[in-house]
Amino acid sequence: MSNSSRFVVATHVLTNLAGKRGERLSSDRLAWSVNTNPVVIRQLLCSLREADLVDSKRGPTGGFTLADDPATITLRDIYEAVEDPEPFCYHTSEPNDECTVGQHIQPVLGDLLQPSITAMLEELDSVTVADVYESIADAAGTEQLEA
């Protein structure tokens, strides 16, 4: 089992784009910042474009920009654009229904986990890309970040 880093990487990418408003950044440049393969970044950017979080232009002067003001793009927007709808997944195969635990585990866990999922999404909804950028700038002791 593995965890997904799509949300964190997508937030990284959008924070870079927030720092370069008015400029287009290539997937190569964004991949340099994340320290990953540009293909990984292009796949994420496709999801972000489908969610109307980034705009793109092809060609030698092409690249990616934020589709909106970073103060209006929430971490929830990013999360919902790149992650599976449910943060917890069940068994890949159905549990044994001859077992009492197997019969009831999924609906019981669903009920018990729902408040946590709701709280997480509400918290992500309260933080914007602009907030992330500002926090990084504060941590770095500078107003302009290198992207």
Secondary structure, 3 states (H helix, E strand, C coil): CCCCCHHHHHHHHHHHHHHCCCCCECHHHHHHHHCCCHHHHHHHHHHHHHCCCEEEECCCCCEEEECCCCCCCEHHHHHHHHCCCCCCCCCCCCCCCCCHHHHHHHHHHHHHHHHHHHHHHHHHHCCEHHHHHHHHHHHHCCCCCCC
